[in-house]
């Protein structure tokens, strides 16, 4: 369904505006976060500021020089159809080019130095999110010039703060975006902007938004991985009694009779994306060149 929405809402508008395909891009509930909010960051939090009117494509176009190098974008998604769709969209943009289309984070890790991208667009993959976030954090530490955008096919809004903490510069829910807005966000990352759904959009996407704590989400994710209480406690670095208490709290706040039923309910409707926590710590998150040092 999300591909149909992308094609109908985004791809068509891109294809019919070859000279300036992004003039119709709209913020659509998107909040831009400028990276120069040093005061707020020093206090340990990021200040949200509505910048949807300060970086439209007209501003981006005006800032481009004739000799401005193209941004090299790597697309990471297990499905070729989406990769081809995004690649064709990038071909319509004078200052963007596809450096590579990859199907996994593992392939990106091995080829990062070879590809030398300016931006990476990754689709969140169920069961591998912890590894993805760990990799992004590692790259941000060693190569801060590389900007990451995360796309999600599911409606789990708890991914947004996790993405922000990992250092992702832009986040989109696939069924609620159009290609023009996505392309605008890729271009604006070069100028230091960060783009995320605002609170109103998050509440509209996920009826469970704001209900669960971070630990509760991770607990539910581990239940989806079919782990026993002792295994869950070990993965969360807490006692089994704490896990039991957290389960009771989840049932009390949601009205479900079993935590397994709650987890399956959320999973089936896309409101929970398993993180892959139960697989243990990611074996290697560093790019290939750094692993060889």
Secondary structure, DSSP 4 states (H G I P E B T S, - for coil): -HHHHHIIIIIHHHHT-SSSTTTT---SSEEEEETT-HHHHHTTS------TTTS-HHHHHHT--TTPPPEEEEEE-S-HHHHHHHHHHHHT-TTEEEEEEES-HHHHHHHHHHH--SEEEEE--TT-HHHHHHHHHHHHHH-TT-EEEEEESS--THHHHHHHHHT-SEEEEGGG--HHHHHHHHHHHTTTEEEEE-HHHHHHH-TTTTTS-HHHHHHHHHHHTT--HHHHHHHHTS-HHHHHHHHHHHHHHH--S-HHHHHHHHHHTTS-----GGG-S-S--S-HHHHT-
